[in-house]
Amino acid sequence: MAGRKINIFYLISFICTIILAAYIWLVFVPQFSGYPEQESFSLAIFLVIALLLVAAGIQLFLLISSSHSEE
């Protein structure tokens, strides 16, 4: 582990994607809590967050696999 190199760009991309998903869920969605369209809006945001988490998973996979391929 001491001599292992990681691709810093995948790491930064992974962190930014997770921060964006958390921001959308914790800050953006609660702003619409009193509106009648909240349920449909929450469903659309849930889809966006699911896609962001899939992207974060792919970035994590690329981060791990790129460090193994350099060995």
C-alpha positions as CSV (number, residue, x, y, z in Angstrom):
1,M,0.0,0.0,0.0
2,A,2.9,2.4,0.6
3,G,4.1,2.3,-3.0
4,R,0.7,2.2,-4.6
5,K,-0.1,5.0,-7.0
6,I,-3.7,6.2,-7.6
7,N,-5.1,8.4,-10.3
8,I,-5.9,11.7,-8.5
9,F,-8.3,12.8,-11.2
10,Y,-10.6,9.8,-10.6
11,L,-10.4,10.4,-6.8
12,I,-11.3,14.1,-7.2
13,S,-14.2,13.2,-9.6
14,F,-15.5,10.6,-7.1
15,I,-15.4,13.0,-4.2
16,C,-17.2,15.8,-6.2
17,T,-19.9,13.4,-7.4
18,I,-20.6,12.2,-3.9
19,I,-20.7,15.8,-2.6
20,L,-23.1,16.8,-5.4
21,A,-25.5,13.9,-4.7
22,A,-25.4,14.7,-0.9
23,Y,-26.1,18.4,-1.7
24,I,-29.0,17.6,-3.9
25,W,-30.6,15.3,-1.3
26,L,-29.9,17.3,1.8
27,V,-30.2,20.9,0.7
28,F,-32.0,21.1,-2.6
29,V,-34.9,18.6,-2.1
30,P,-36.1,19.9,1.3
31,Q,-36.8,23.4,-0.2
32,F,-39.8,21.9,-2.0
33,S,-41.4,20.2,1.1
34,G,-44.6,22.2,1.0
35,Y,-45.4,22.1,-2.8
36,P,-48.1,19.8,-4.2
37,E,-45.6,18.6,-6.9
38,Q,-43.2,17.4,-4.2
39,E,-43.7,13.7,-4.9
40,S,-43.1,13.8,-8.6
41,F,-40.2,16.2,-8.1
42,S,-38.7,13.9,-5.5
43,L,-39.0,11.0,-7.9
44,A,-37.1,12.9,-10.6
45,I,-34.4,13.9,-8.1
46,F,-34.1,10.3,-6.9
47,L,-33.4,9.2,-10.5
48,V,-30.8,11.9,-10.8
49,I,-29.1,10.9,-7.5
50,A,-29.2,7.2,-8.6
51,L,-27.4,8.1,-11.8
52,L,-24.9,10.1,-9.8
53,L,-24.3,7.2,-7.5
54,V,-23.8,4.8,-10.5
55,A,-21.3,7.3,-11.9
56,A,-19.5,7.4,-8.5
57,G,-19.4,3.6,-8.5
58,I,-17.8,3.6,-12.0
59,Q,-15.3,6.2,-10.9
60,L,-14.4,4.2,-7.8
61,F,-14.0,1.1,-10.0
62,L,-11.7,3.0,-12.4
63,L,-9.7,4.4,-9.4
64,I,-9.1,0.9,-8.0
65,S,-8.5,-0.8,-11.4
66,S,-6.1,1.9,-12.6
67,S,-4.0,1.5,-9.5
68,H,-3.8,-2.3,-10.0
69,S,-3.0,-2.0,-13.7
70,E,0.1,0.2,-13.0
71,E,1.7,-2.5,-10.9
